[in-house]
Each structure stands twice: as C-alpha cells, then as structure tokens.
Amino acid sequence: MSAVLDDKTRNRALINEVLEVYPEKAAKKRAKHLNVYEEGKPDCGVKSNIKSLPGVMTIRGCAYAGSKGVVWGPIKDMMHISHGPVGCGQYSWSTRRNYYNGTTGVDAFGAMQVTSDFQEKDIVFGGDKKLDKVIDEITQLFPLAKGISIQSECPIGLIGDDIEAVSKKKSKEVNLPMVPVRCEGFRGVSQSLGHHIANDAIRDWVFDKADYNAPFESTPYDVVLMADYNIGGDAWSSRILLEEMGLRVIGQGTGDATLKEIEMMPRAKLLLLHCYRSMNYIARHVEEKYGVPWFEYNLFGPTKIAESLRGIAAFFDDSIKEKAEQVIAKYTALSQAVIDKYKPRLAGKKVMLYVGGLRPRHVVGAYEDLGMEVCGTGYEFGHGDDYQRTTHYVKDGTLIYDDVSSFELEKFAEKIRPDLIGSGVKEKYIFQKMGIPFRQMHSWDYSGPYHGFDGFAIFARDMDMAINSPVWAMTKAPWKK
Amino acid sequence: MSQSAEKVLDHSALFEEPEYKELFERKKGFEGGCGAAKVQEIADWTKSMEYRELNFKREALVVNPAKACQPLGAVLCASGFEGTLPYVHGSQGCVAYFRSHFNRHFKEPCSAVSDSMTEDAAVFGGLNNMVDGLANAHALYKPKMIAVSTTCMAEVIGDDLDAFVKTAKQKGSIPEDFRVPFAHTPSFVGSHVTGYDNMLKGFLTHFWDGKTRSEVTTPSININGGFDGYCVANNRELKRMMKEMGVAATIISDPSEVFDTPADGEFRMYSGGTTIEQMDAALNAKGTVFMQGISAAKSAEYVEKAGQKVVSLHSPVGVAGTDALLMAVAELTGQAIPASLEMERGRLVDAITDSQAYLHGKKFALFGDPDLLLGLTAFLLELGAEPVHIVCTNATKDWTAKITALLAASPFGKEGKVWPGKDLWHMRSLLATEPVDFLIGSSHGKYLERDIGTPLIRIGFPIFDRHHHHRFPIWGYQGGLNVLVKILDKIFDTLDAKTTDSASFDLVR
C-alpha cells in the first residue's frame, strides 16, 4: 500500500515538475492532460481529443494518416491516390506493415505510393482535371484494381476542388467504385478525425452503393473481423482462432482486406471490433442501420484472449461456446510454456506505454500475463471513452498522459526509469540512448504478429529480447562506474 | 499448431506453416479475386513492351516516385546547425512524417516541432500558431536558433513567415534578438532537395545579409553537403581530408553529430552542428564548395553574389570526382594536396585494378537524387561499367544536360538513357523490357528487385531496410572504396547464388 502511495506522490510531483517548464498559458492547458489514476474513478481524469499545443513536440499525426495510413490504405485490391503534393504518400509508403497476400502492382496495391503529385499549376488552377486523368491512367495500367479511393491532402480542401463530383463522374465512366475521402491533414486534432471521416466514406461510398438485396448464402456463424490492420500478420493469427471456434469469417478489414470483404460488414451476424477507436463509427452505423451487433475484443495475452473468445462465443449457440472452450484448452499448454519460459525473466518489470488506438489499454493484460506491470500509459489520439475503458485495465496510481509531448515523456522516463518503454519509432532511439529498453508498439518493431496465442509467444520473446539484451550493461563505460 | 515456446516462429516463418496456408486458401473464397491465371496473365503483360509504351504515356499519375517534399529537406538542413530546432509552420502530421522518415533512415532520434495548424488557422491564417508555437518551443527546448519552414497548407493560404516572425517577436514570444532563419518550402514545387536549398539560403541570408565581406588570408573555406543521407560519415570524411590538407573548413549545415549520438545513458537533443560564430565568419571564407551543386543552385547563386568563389560539384564518388574536389580546394586555398591523400588515391586505384574484371561491361540501372546520380554514374564509367537506365524523378534541366554530356564523353556511356521526371513504375518497365545486371538506388528499389529480379545495390536515400550504411562515407577516396565494395559484394553474392549447383562455384574470385 505504501508503495502505491509513494508512486502516487512521485507521479504527482513529476506532473508538477514538467508543467513548471511551460509558459503559463501552455501549462494550464497541458495540466488537463496529465493525471494519476485513482482506483474506483469512472475515467482516468484527463481531457483528450483536444488540439496539440503549437511548438510542442506532439507525437501525433494528421487526418490523412488516419484515413490513408490506417483505415483505407490496407484495403489491398483498391488503389489509394494520395491526392496532392508528393510528400504524404512518400512518407507513408509501406511503413505501417499492413501485411497482405497478393501480387503487388497486379491484383494488390498495398506497398505502392500512388499520387497525383501536385505542382504549382494544380494549386493555382485546381486539381480536378488532373484527378480525372489520374483515374483514367490507373484503369489503363492496373486493370485488376477493384476500386479507387482519393485520399485528400491539405491543399485539396483549401483550393476548393470538387473530388466528389469527379468521383461520381468517373465511377460511371470507368465502372468502378470511387471513394473520395476528405481527410485533409489540417482537419481535426490528430489521426482520429481521419478515422472518422474514413468510416463515413465507407458508409457513403461503399455500403450505400452496394446491393444488399442481392442473394447471399449466409450462415448463423458469419462474422466480420474488423479494425485489425494486420500489422505483421495480426489479423491472421486472430482469424485462425475464430475459424477454429466454428465461426465463418466472411470479411476481414481493413488489414489484408478486399473491397468485397468490406462490403460484407452489414451481412455479418456479429462485427468483431479490434481497434475500437478507429472503426467504432462504422460499427455503430451497421448496428443502427442493419441491426448487426458489434463486440470489442482483445487478443493480447492468454487471459484476455480467453475472456474475448468466451465473450464472442456468448453471441452464438452452445456449439460455438463448446468449441471456444476447446480452442482455449488447446492452446493452454502453449501459453503456459511461454509463461514458464519468459515469466521468470520478466516478472516485476515495469512498463511505460505511449501508443495510439487501443494499445495503451489492450496490451496491459499481456504484460501482466508475464508478471510485468504497466506503471504509465497514454493515448496519442484517444477520446473520453478510451480513457473510461482504460480503467478496466490499469492499477491505482498509474501515471496517465494524454497527447504527451516528447519533453514530458522523456522527463517521466528519466525519473521513473521503467524497465521497458513501448511507444513509436519517433521515441525509440531517444530512450535507447538513455539506456532504457524499448519496443515499438505500433509496428511491433518489425516483428509480430502479437495477436492471438501464436502472437503471444512472439510478444513474450520480443519483450525478453528487449529487456534482457546484454547491450544495456554496456551503456556506461566501466571506468565511469 | 506450429508455434512453440522452445522455437518461437514470427511472421517470417509462422505464415509458411500449413495451418496458415490453409487459412489463406479459405480466405480467398471471400475475397472476390480474379483467379491465379488472370493474375499471371496481367503480371506478364505488365512486363511487356506494349505495357511499357502505355506506361510511358502517363501524364498525370505518379507511381512510386523517388522524391519527397520540400520541408523534409528543410528539416535536415536545419538539423545541421548548433542547438537549432527545426520548426515547421503548418499541419502537424507533416512533422510526424519527417521525423519518422529520418528515424527509419538514420536509426536515430529526430527532433522537430510543428505549430499544429488546424481548420481555424486555415480560415484566419496561422499567425496565432506562430506566436504561441515560438514561445512554447523556446521555453521547452531551449534552442539557440529556431529554423522555420512551411508545409503546403501554410503555403496555400499564403502565410508570410517574415511578417509572422516579426509579429511574434513584438508580442514577446521570443526575445527580439533571437535568431529565426526561415524559408518558404512549398511541397508542390520541386522536391526535398529544393527545400534543403531554400532553407540553406534562409540561413545564409539570415547571417550574411547586410554584412560587408572581408576575405580572410588564411586557407579557410566553407563546404556544404546538400541533402545527403550519408551526411554523418561524409561530413566527417570531408573534415578529415581538409585537415590533411591544412585547410580550415566550415561545414555549413553539419548534422553528422546530431544523427550519430552515442548510447551512453543520455539523450542529446542537440549535438554538434555549425555554430553561430562559424556562420558569421563563413562570409569571409575564400569560397564555398557545394558538394551537390544542382540541389543547391539558389544557395550557390547567393554565395556568389556575396562575393565568394563558388565550386559546384555533383556528389563526387570515386577517383576523378575526389580528384576534382581536392584540386578545387587546392585552387581556392593555395594549399597543396598532401602525400597522405595521394596515397589514399593510389589505394583506391589499386582496389579498382584488382576488381575491374568483375565490373567491366556490367550493366546498371540507377535512380535517386540528381547530384548523387551524377556522382555514381561518373564512378561506374570509371570502373568500366555501363549505366543503362538512369531515372531521376526530381531532375532539373541542368541535370539532364549534365548527365547526357557525362554519358556522351565515355565509351561506356553509349547505351545510357536518361529519364528525367520518371518514377519507379517507369523503371519497372525499363528493367522488364531491357534487363540490366544490377540496380542502384534506395530501399524503395527492393520492390523492383522482387518483381523483376534485378539485384539491388542500396545506395541513396532512404535506406530503411539495412542498418548503419550511413555510418560509412561514399565521398572521398575512402568513400569510393566503400561504394566499390558495396557493388562488388552484390556482384559476388549474385555470382555465388547463380553458380551454387555448378563447377563455377569458385573459392577464389
């Protein structure tokens, strides 16, 4: 108990310490985003989804990143035009590891940078004619593309282009689905609005144009696995469990998805939502309009996996419930062996997280399965509902930081000296230089999958590799000790 | 179940296991694909001459370009000054992208801020963001300078940096005398190298405008490396060579320390870089050498107007390139080229002599930034190799003229064709219809290697999928040796792989 009190006191002092450095106006604003979690409270006591302060090194991205980078980009049989200047598409080219099967450039287009490469004249005279031509050239050169999305970069909304009109016209002309997305980077405060806008585009330009009266042979066990972006193959190591428990996965998205699979959402009996933050909007829409329920699940670590598989099975009949139990039983030996091997090396280690989407809470259980403890966490672009959901995962006294700045995170880490930090590529090299073990928890540091029972083994191996690498003993020169 | 605690399989092995192969087959049933035969037919067609002709008719669509946008270059340039915080006025997502782009290339931290303009700034302009942004950045990160560039959002709405910085100072965001070099860097003009040039000119203007030049009598020059993915090692190599020559050289924009800090328990947000004092003094140097002249055209023009001699090189790789660099420095300073460097030259020539039989007549395709392509092409020609396809997405007219002349001057350049403004999807058609032995370019070339089978030699920017290449120079005689070995290693690895089952699997090559 006194240890928790000590932590709380220390964490509160830490918050005050970082706030002191800001100019007064900025300190007042940042104070609302930092807190120490008090057990029993309904949320984490922080404000969220608010503009980042100018000049403060936020880790956040933009709406384009949320739409092209997260939601639309992984749909593999469409071509996604980064519409505007060359940069946005260049920096997001193949860097998110949305795995897919297919022949790139022929029937799959994931690892490609497709852009209208705006020049000055396009800004001055507008880019609609260019877009029209881009679409024609795509259809000539990539005949197996099943659709085209137009991912707006900042200038599009500023110069008054009408990409919706171009889309409607071209969709008829070339007989392909066109999806204009208004995800200009200046919209909203982070990636998050880009997710929302991307979800709305699925509603308006996919569902509303699909024919759901067309015959479809359904079964009572049809599900769509969604909001899993298949980073390092996450969706695959999840899908395998769903299929083993007798469910028919009629669509997967958007990782390794085809447009046809996205269209399947309203056909499902249940939508399985992995990243709540990025696709809850379309799940709610499908629930309201088509009466399909949705369920937020968590496949990180055996405890949460078992809980989630049972939660999913509860929507179905006893045959599924039985099979879910069989699946859990089947993998128990693997998980136990993983825990037996790695827990002795990891037990008691403290972790600080700072990630996006669902991970600041979802991975907590996986660490706990290995005997580790999350002592600080925060969301890059979370909302109030994320911080409410986080209370089910974190312990009393956990340090909470929303839209943390590089400055704050460094100060926190310096004082807390966690055994591991899980965050992104922009943070990785900072903390490694400080001698703190680190894993990228967006890209799985080029490893993965981490989802499912197969993924848990990799997760445990990777955390062990990070923490128990001999390199950390060499940070200080021996003559300095 | 293939997974086990004893031998943990990650993505590279796990998905080869039968349970996943079966899963993929089941999934195909829901994908609505067009079948393997059709995919093969189209895949073959994309490698045909008919497709190439259609591909080269493109006027609007750009696929896999080998260029990025201006502010990326501005951030690299700004990172090379001591205690300087790169600050990008506009949308915040851009800065997240620039930082992660450099993180992935250098495997190092990259510090830069944005002033996070959103919808209201789009309507009213970003002045308030600048006022708050400079104040916050100044308080938190305690820089010696803040170097401001722009995203396309700020450019489209027409924000005026000069006026904004002045207003911010009047409002007390930062002290009146605080240094804020700046440059407008519209993403819809040029590429990352243009942005580098603009920011560099911003620094030069900031320090030199209105000052009177009085040339020093000591052998003192400035060198600028330009947008260089090898800046860490190249700048160190330049400094070493200049020391050998007894020349006092100021590297203008030197990120060699900030992108190569030690892991010793401390994170250094700032490290090394050109100092304020050096920038003041640099005006009086005998001259400035631009290592990547095409990509520094505006800065070079400014330096010339300031009264200095300017030497514009083109990423000199290899013997003749380094000779030209050293002779230019000798001419500027009057210092002789020392025996030690002549010895290094001899060693590089010796290495080429030993290996020339494996290089002679080998056909290469290349893509990358304009100056680097000139440097690499010149080196290939002196190795007796034949550059065949040269794709430069961010080419200028000057580049096209220079590289055409370079090829024409060598018997090994006869087959060389120059493709200004083309992208890597064009390159795919070229490689498929007119095969070459090797491809030189950035990590993005790995998709070409996969599709066409042309072995990729990674030289350029960005290098994401190999570690630490930027720690070894490509300039100077030492750098030439590094490039030579990179090329040879790929040649020998390819030869070994090809002859594994034959008598030609020689121990001695």
Interface residues (C-beta under 8 A of the other chain):
Chain A: V21 Y22 P23 K25 A26 K51 S52 L53 P54 G55 V56 M57 T58 I59 R60 G61 C62 A63 Y64 A65 D77 G84 P85 V86 G87 C88 Q90 Y91 S92 W93 T95 Y99 N101 G102 T103 T104 G105 V106 D107 A111 M112 Q113 V114 T115 S116 D117 F118 Q119 E120 D122 I123 K130 L131 K133 V134 E137 I138 Q140 L141 P143 L144 K146 E153 C154 P155 G157 L158 I159 G185 F186 R187 G188 V189 Q191 G232 G233 W236 S237 R239 I240 E243 V249 I250 G251 Q252 D256 T258 L259 K260 E261 M264 K330 Y331 L334 A337 V338 D340 K341 Y342 S405 S406 F407 E410 G424 V425 K426 K428 Y429 I430 F431 Q432 K433 M434 G435 S447 G448 P449 F453 D454 A457 I458 A460 R461 V471 T475 K476 A477
Chain B: M1 S2 Q3 S4 A5 E6 V8 L9 D10 H11 L14 F15 E19 Y20 L23 F24 R26 K27 F30 E31 G32 G33 C34 K38 V39 I42 A43 T46 Y51 L54 N55 R58 E59 A60 L61 V62 V63 N64 P65 K67 A68 C69 P71 L72 Y87 G90 S91 Q92 G93 C94 A96 Y97 F98 R99 S100 H101 N103 R104 K107 E108 P109 C110 S111 A112 V113 S114 D115 S116 M117 T118 E119 A121 A122 N128 N129 M130 D132 G133 L134 A135 N136 A137 H138 A139 L140 Y141 T151 C152 M153 V156 I157 P186 S187 F188 V189 S191 T261 P262 A263 D264 G265 E266 F267 R268 W425 R428 H444 Y447 R450 D451 F464
